[in-house]
Amino acid sequence: MSIVRKTASFVYTLDKEPIRNGYVEYDDVDGKIISVGECAPGEDVHPGAIVPGFVNAHCHIELSHLYKKFRKGTGMAGFIDQINALRDWAGRDVKEQLTLRWMDKMWNDGVSAMADISNDDSSFEVKKAHRLYTRTFLEVFGSEPEMCEGVMKEVAELQAVADSAGIDAAPTPHSCYTMSPQLLSASAAKGLESGFLSYHSQESQEEEDLLVSGTGAMYENRKRSGMSTPPVTGESSLKYFLDRLAAVKAAPYDEHILLVHNVCLQQSDVDAIKKAMKNPFFAVCPLSNIFIHNALPPIELMRRNGLDIAIGTDSLSSNDDLDMMKEILCLHSNFPDVPMAEIFAWASLNGARFLKKEDILGTLTPGKCPGVVLVTDVDDRGFVTEKSRSMRLI
């Protein structure tokens, strides 16, 4: 064992109050935290903040070949059109190279784990060998009821490939607007069996209009394409999702369920979630939401209800980077009253809890190996600034 001691103006352990002028000691071989505490009087203290390794709670790493190829501000219907037109331009070798490049960047920036979406196996070899832990959600699509059996057979074959690569993976539904009711329930059932489920929920007003009234850009897009649309329920898309879960398993659900985006979340939805789910988590991807439709999730509502918020980057089709620090800065800039320690917990601890990895990740607790990250250029309160960057120490 070789013990390294790092000091910083602020140490955010995330299991107790931030330490001003603190230190972290860790084993520089395996990264295990040895001790944390306040520096001795007169000890040299380096500027910046030390935090646990981040957990990217929502990413599509296999879409890294779409970097800088999408127009911004198109709304969800326009974004889907671009995905359909561009997602297959690159071959497998290119996809693997770019997956590795961006996973390496995330690792060096301080990301220790990721909840990732896959529609194929092009990222599996990279994930298998990479130091960054990934739980992979094998996302399925299919708007026509008769597609359900074939799609579920295909995703079972994809899971077998993931299993053979030693990757933690299971099927999960995509969203209300890309799936028949039958497929949404069938894929959710498989996700629940694994103990984990990730679901794109209430990402846009277009999604809500589709379910509530059968109107709007997404509805027109589906109809022009000759695709079936989900039933008009008069209720939010989130409540429709809960109905589809109930079709295969009665609430309440003990499984860890991640609702992603939540831009149109309302109090009635929160009430329904709390009644149905024992372990809901809420991933926010603010820069992606701004990229597509210049919107942000209702952070004040979510905090008021004590929801477990996590942070994701989404993909390079809807973001200019996969940089957790930029997401943190976006949230701090738009919601400046949120304590910095709370936002760092969203970026680290809550994602670890969703992945059931909090015994290893998420806090600078002696005995854990969360990764140790330096955040530069914080202000005199320990808050991030426009100049702040993150870098992995171990």
C-alpha positions as CSV (number, residue, x, y, z in Angstrom):
1,M,0.0,0.0,0.0
2,S,1.2,3.5,-0.9
3,I,-0.8,6.3,0.8
4,V,-1.4,9.5,-1.0
5,R,-2.6,12.7,0.8
6,K,-4.4,15.4,-1.2
7,T,-5.7,18.7,0.3
8,A,-8.2,21.1,-1.0
9,S,-10.1,24.2,0.1
10,F,-13.2,22.1,0.3
11,V,-13.7,18.4,0.6
12,Y,-17.2,17.1,-0.2
13,T,-17.4,13.7,1.3
14,L,-21.2,13.5,0.7
15,D,-21.7,11.4,3.8
16,K,-21.3,14.4,6.1
17,E,-21.0,18.2,6.0
18,P,-18.3,19.6,3.6
19,I,-14.9,20.0,5.1
20,R,-13.2,23.4,4.7
21,N,-9.4,23.1,4.3
22,G,-9.6,19.3,4.3
23,Y,-7.6,16.3,3.1
24,V,-8.3,12.9,1.7
25,E,-5.9,10.0,2.0
26,Y,-6.2,7.1,-0.3
27,D,-4.3,4.0,-1.5
28,D,-2.8,5.0,-4.9
29,V,-3.0,1.3,-6.1
30,D,-6.6,0.5,-5.7
31,G,-8.0,4.0,-4.8
32,K,-9.4,2.9,-1.4
33,I,-10.2,5.8,0.9
34,I,-8.0,5.6,4.0
35,S,-9.1,8.8,5.9
36,V,-10.6,12.2,5.5
37,G,-10.5,15.2,7.8
38,E,-9.4,18.8,8.4
39,C,-5.9,19.9,7.6
40,A,-3.5,20.7,10.5
41,P,-2.9,24.4,11.1
42,G,-0.2,25.6,8.8
43,E,-0.6,22.7,6.3
44,D,-0.4,23.6,2.7
45,V,-3.9,23.6,1.3
46,H,-4.5,23.5,-2.5
47,P,-7.3,25.5,-4.1
48,G,-10.4,23.7,-5.4
49,A,-12.7,21.0,-4.2
50,I,-12.3,17.3,-3.8
51,V,-15.4,15.1,-4.5
52,P,-16.2,11.4,-5.1
53,G,-16.1,10.0,-8.6
54,F,-19.2,10.9,-10.6
55,V,-22.0,8.6,-11.8
56,N,-23.4,9.4,-15.2
57,A,-27.0,8.3,-14.6
58,H,-28.1,8.5,-18.3
59,C,-25.9,8.1,-21.4
60,H,-26.1,6.6,-24.9
61,I,-22.4,6.0,-25.4
62,E,-23.0,4.1,-28.6
63,L,-24.2,7.3,-30.3
64,S,-20.8,9.0,-29.9
65,H,-20.5,8.9,-33.7
66,L,-23.3,11.6,-33.9
67,Y,-21.1,14.3,-32.2
68,K,-21.9,17.7,-33.8
69,K,-24.1,16.3,-36.4
70,F,-27.5,17.5,-35.1
71,R,-29.3,20.8,-35.3
72,K,-30.4,22.3,-32.0
73,G,-33.8,23.5,-31.0
74,T,-35.8,21.2,-33.3
75,G,-38.2,19.9,-30.6
76,M,-38.6,16.2,-30.0
77,A,-40.3,15.4,-33.2
78,G,-37.5,17.1,-35.2
79,F,-34.8,15.4,-33.1
80,I,-36.4,11.9,-33.8
81,D,-36.3,12.7,-37.5
82,Q,-32.5,13.4,-37.2
83,I,-31.9,10.2,-35.3
84,N,-33.6,8.2,-37.9
85,A,-31.6,9.8,-40.7
86,L,-28.2,9.8,-39.1
87,R,-27.7,7.1,-36.5
88,D,-26.4,4.4,-39.0
89,W,-23.9,6.5,-40.9
90,A,-20.8,4.9,-39.2
91,G,-19.6,1.3,-39.3
92,R,-18.8,-0.8,-36.2
93,D,-15.1,0.0,-36.1
94,V,-15.8,3.7,-36.0
95,K,-18.4,3.3,-33.3
96,E,-16.0,1.3,-31.2
97,Q,-13.2,3.8,-31.6
98,L,-15.4,6.7,-30.6
99,T,-17.0,4.8,-27.7
100,L,-13.5,4.2,-26.3
101,R,-12.4,7.8,-26.8
102,W,-15.4,9.2,-25.0
103,M,-15.4,6.6,-22.2
104,D,-11.7,7.4,-21.7
105,K,-12.6,11.1,-21.5
106,M,-15.4,10.5,-19.0
107,W,-13.0,8.4,-16.9
108,N,-10.3,11.1,-16.9
109,D,-12.9,13.8,-16.1
110,G,-13.9,11.8,-13.0
111,V,-16.8,9.5,-14.0
112,S,-16.6,6.2,-12.1
113,A,-19.8,4.5,-13.3
114,M,-22.5,5.0,-15.9
115,A,-26.1,3.9,-16.5
116,D,-26.0,3.5,-20.3
117,I,-28.5,2.8,-23.0
118,S,-27.7,0.3,-25.8
119,N,-29.7,-0.6,-28.9
120,D,-27.0,-2.9,-30.3
121,D,-23.8,-4.5,-29.1
122,S,-21.4,-2.0,-30.7
123,S,-20.2,-0.7,-27.3
124,F,-19.9,-4.1,-25.5
125,E,-16.3,-4.9,-26.2
126,V,-15.2,-1.5,-24.9
127,K,-17.4,-1.7,-21.8
128,K,-16.1,-5.2,-21.1
129,A,-12.5,-4.0,-20.8
130,H,-13.0,-0.5,-19.4
131,R,-12.3,0.7,-15.9
132,L,-15.6,2.7,-15.9
133,Y,-18.4,0.5,-14.5
134,T,-21.5,0.3,-16.7
135,R,-24.9,-1.1,-16.2
136,T,-26.4,-1.4,-19.7
137,F,-30.1,-0.9,-20.4
138,L,-31.1,-2.8,-23.6
139,E,-33.7,-0.4,-25.0
140,V,-36.4,-1.5,-27.3
141,F,-38.7,0.2,-29.8
142,G,-41.7,-0.9,-31.8
143,S,-44.9,1.0,-32.4
144,E,-47.0,-1.8,-33.9
145,P,-48.6,-4.4,-31.6
146,E,-47.6,-7.2,-34.0
147,M,-44.0,-6.3,-33.6
148,C,-43.9,-7.2,-29.9
149,E,-42.9,-10.8,-30.1
150,G,-40.2,-10.3,-32.6
151,V,-38.7,-7.3,-30.8
152,M,-38.6,-9.2,-27.5
153,K,-36.9,-12.1,-29.2
154,E,-34.3,-9.8,-30.6
155,V,-33.6,-8.1,-27.3
156,A,-33.3,-11.6,-25.6
157,E,-30.6,-12.4,-28.2
158,L,-28.8,-9.1,-27.4
159,Q,-28.9,-9.8,-23.7
160,A,-27.2,-13.2,-24.4
161,V,-24.4,-11.3,-26.1
162,A,-24.1,-8.9,-23.1
163,D,-24.1,-11.8,-20.7
164,S,-21.3,-13.6,-22.6
165,A,-19.3,-10.4,-22.4
166,G,-19.8,-10.2,-18.6
167,I,-21.8,-6.9,-18.8
168,D,-24.6,-6.2,-16.4
169,A,-27.5,-5.7,-18.8
170,A,-31.2,-6.3,-19.1
171,P,-34.1,-5.1,-21.4
172,T,-35.8,-1.8,-20.7
173,P,-38.6,0.2,-22.5
174,H,-37.7,3.4,-24.3
175,S,-40.7,5.7,-23.9
176,C,-44.5,5.9,-24.4
177,Y,-44.3,7.4,-27.9
178,T,-42.1,4.7,-29.6
179,M,-43.8,1.6,-28.3
180,S,-47.0,-0.2,-28.5
181,P,-48.7,-0.8,-25.2
182,Q,-47.9,-4.5,-25.5
183,L,-44.2,-3.9,-26.0
184,L,-44.0,-1.3,-23.3
185,S,-45.4,-3.8,-20.8
186,A,-43.4,-6.8,-22.1
187,S,-40.0,-5.0,-21.9
188,A,-40.8,-3.4,-18.6
189,A,-41.6,-6.8,-17.2
190,K,-38.1,-8.0,-18.2
191,G,-36.5,-4.9,-16.7
192,L,-38.4,-5.4,-13.4
193,E,-37.2,-9.0,-13.3
194,S,-33.6,-7.7,-13.3
195,G,-34.3,-5.3,-10.5
196,F,-33.6,-2.2,-12.6
197,L,-35.5,-0.2,-15.1
198,S,-34.7,3.0,-17.0
199,Y,-37.4,4.9,-18.9
200,H,-37.5,8.2,-20.9
201,S,-40.3,10.0,-19.1
202,Q,-42.0,13.3,-19.8
203,E,-39.1,14.6,-21.8
204,S,-41.2,17.1,-23.8
205,Q,-44.6,18.8,-24.0
206,E,-45.0,17.0,-27.4
207,E,-45.0,13.7,-25.5
208,E,-47.6,15.0,-23.1
209,D,-49.8,16.3,-25.9
210,L,-49.7,12.9,-27.6
211,L,-51.1,11.1,-24.5
212,V,-53.4,13.8,-23.1
213,S,-55.1,14.9,-26.3
214,G,-53.7,13.2,-29.4
215,T,-52.4,16.4,-30.8
216,G,-49.1,18.2,-31.4
217,A,-45.9,17.8,-33.4
218,M,-45.1,14.3,-32.2
219,Y,-48.6,13.0,-33.0
220,E,-48.5,14.5,-36.5
221,N,-45.0,13.0,-37.0
222,R,-46.2,9.5,-36.1
223,K,-49.3,9.8,-38.3
224,R,-47.3,11.0,-41.3
225,S,-45.0,8.0,-40.9
226,G,-47.9,5.6,-40.8
227,M,-47.1,4.6,-37.3
228,S,-49.6,3.7,-34.6
229,T,-49.7,6.0,-31.6
230,P,-50.4,5.2,-28.0
231,P,-53.9,5.5,-26.7
232,V,-55.1,9.0,-25.8
233,T,-55.7,8.8,-22.1
234,G,-56.4,12.3,-21.0
235,E,-53.6,11.8,-18.4
236,S,-49.9,12.4,-18.3
237,S,-47.5,10.1,-20.1
238,L,-46.1,9.1,-16.7
239,K,-49.4,7.9,-15.5
240,Y,-49.8,5.9,-18.8
241,F,-46.4,4.3,-18.0
242,L,-47.7,3.3,-14.5
243,D,-50.7,1.7,-16.1
244,R,-48.5,-0.4,-18.4
245,L,-46.4,-1.5,-15.4
246,A,-49.6,-2.5,-13.6
247,A,-50.5,-4.7,-16.5
248,V,-47.6,-7.0,-15.7
249,K,-47.1,-6.5,-12.0
250,A,-49.0,-5.0,-9.2
251,A,-47.7,-2.0,-7.4
252,P,-45.8,-1.1,-5.2
253,Y,-42.5,-1.8,-7.0
254,D,-39.4,-2.5,-4.9
255,E,-37.1,-2.4,-8.0
256,H,-34.9,0.6,-8.7
257,I,-36.7,2.5,-11.4
258,L,-35.0,5.5,-13.1
259,L,-37.2,8.1,-14.7
260,V,-35.1,10.1,-17.2
261,H,-35.6,13.8,-18.1
262,N,-38.8,14.6,-16.2
263,V,-39.2,18.0,-17.9
264,C,-43.0,18.0,-17.7
265,L,-43.2,16.4,-14.2
266,Q,-46.1,17.8,-12.1
267,Q,-47.3,17.3,-8.6
268,S,-50.0,14.8,-9.5
269,D,-47.3,12.7,-11.2
270,V,-45.1,12.8,-8.1
271,D,-48.0,11.7,-6.0
272,A,-48.7,8.8,-8.3
273,I,-45.0,7.8,-8.4
274,K,-44.7,7.8,-4.6
275,K,-47.7,5.6,-4.3
276,A,-46.5,3.1,-6.9
277,M,-42.7,3.0,-6.5
278,K,-40.5,2.4,-3.4
279,N,-37.2,3.2,-5.1
280,P,-37.8,5.8,-7.8
281,F,-34.8,7.9,-9.0
282,F,-35.1,10.9,-11.3
283,A,-32.3,11.5,-13.9
284,V,-32.0,15.1,-15.2
285,C,-30.0,15.9,-18.3
286,P,-30.2,19.7,-18.4
287,L,-27.9,20.4,-21.4
288,S,-29.7,17.8,-23.5
289,N,-33.1,19.3,-22.7
290,I,-31.8,22.8,-23.6
291,F,-30.3,21.4,-26.8
292,I,-33.5,19.8,-28.0
293,H,-36.3,22.2,-26.8
294,N,-34.7,24.8,-24.5
295,A,-36.4,23.5,-21.4
296,L,-35.3,22.4,-17.9
297,P,-36.9,20.0,-15.4
298,P,-38.8,21.4,-12.4
299,I,-36.0,21.2,-9.9
300,E,-37.8,23.2,-7.3
301,L,-40.8,20.8,-7.4
302,M,-38.5,17.8,-7.3
303,R,-36.6,19.1,-4.3
304,R,-39.8,20.1,-2.5
305,N,-41.0,16.5,-2.7
306,G,-37.7,15.1,-1.6
307,L,-37.1,13.2,-4.8
308,D,-33.8,11.3,-5.4
309,I,-32.3,13.3,-8.3
310,A,-29.3,12.0,-10.4
311,I,-27.5,13.6,-13.3
312,G,-26.9,12.3,-16.7
313,T,-25.3,13.7,-19.9
314,D,-27.6,11.9,-22.5
315,S,-25.8,11.4,-25.8
316,L,-23.6,13.3,-28.2
317,S,-26.6,13.5,-30.5
318,S,-28.3,15.9,-28.1
319,N,-25.3,17.4,-26.3
320,D,-22.0,19.0,-27.2
321,D,-20.0,17.0,-24.6
322,L,-20.3,14.1,-22.1
323,D,-19.0,16.4,-19.3
324,M,-20.6,16.0,-15.9
325,M,-19.1,19.2,-14.7
326,K,-20.9,21.1,-17.4
327,E,-24.2,19.6,-16.3
328,I,-23.4,20.5,-12.7
329,L,-22.6,24.1,-13.7
330,C,-25.8,24.3,-15.8
331,L,-27.8,23.2,-12.8
332,H,-26.0,25.6,-10.4
333,S,-26.4,28.5,-12.8
334,N,-30.1,28.0,-13.2
335,F,-30.9,27.0,-9.6
336,P,-28.3,28.9,-7.6
337,D,-30.1,28.4,-4.3
338,V,-29.4,24.7,-4.3
339,P,-26.5,23.9,-2.0
340,M,-23.4,22.8,-3.8
341,A,-23.1,19.6,-1.7
342,E,-26.6,18.6,-2.8
343,I,-25.8,19.0,-6.5
344,F,-22.6,17.0,-6.0
345,A,-24.7,14.3,-4.3
346,W,-26.9,14.2,-7.4
347,A,-23.8,13.8,-9.6
348,S,-22.4,11.0,-7.5
349,L,-24.2,9.4,-4.5
350,N,-27.7,9.2,-6.0
351,G,-26.5,7.6,-9.2
352,A,-24.5,5.1,-7.1
353,R,-27.6,4.3,-5.0
354,F,-29.7,3.8,-8.2
355,L,-27.0,1.3,-9.4
356,K,-26.9,-0.4,-6.0
357,K,-23.2,0.5,-5.8
358,E,-23.2,2.8,-2.8
359,D,-21.1,0.3,-0.8
360,I,-18.2,1.2,-3.2
361,L,-19.1,4.5,-4.9
362,G,-20.7,7.8,-4.1
363,T,-19.0,9.1,-1.0
364,L,-15.5,9.7,0.3
365,T,-15.9,7.2,3.1
366,P,-12.9,5.2,4.4
367,G,-13.0,1.7,2.9
368,K,-14.8,2.7,-0.3
369,C,-13.2,3.1,-3.7
370,P,-15.4,5.8,-5.3
371,G,-12.6,7.6,-7.3
372,V,-11.2,10.9,-6.1
373,V,-11.9,13.9,-8.3
374,L,-10.5,17.5,-8.1
375,V,-12.8,20.3,-9.2
376,T,-10.8,23.4,-10.0
377,D,-11.7,27.1,-9.7
378,V,-14.4,27.0,-7.1
379,D,-15.4,30.3,-5.4
380,D,-14.8,31.1,-1.8
381,R,-18.0,29.3,-0.8
382,G,-16.9,26.1,-2.6
383,F,-19.4,26.6,-5.5
384,V,-18.5,25.9,-9.1
385,T,-17.8,28.7,-11.5
386,E,-17.6,29.1,-15.3
387,K,-13.9,28.2,-15.1
388,S,-14.4,25.0,-13.1
389,R,-13.1,21.7,-14.5
390,S,-12.9,18.2,-13.1
391,M,-10.0,15.8,-13.2
392,R,-9.5,12.4,-11.8
393,L,-6.8,12.0,-9.1
394,I,-7.3,8.2,-8.7
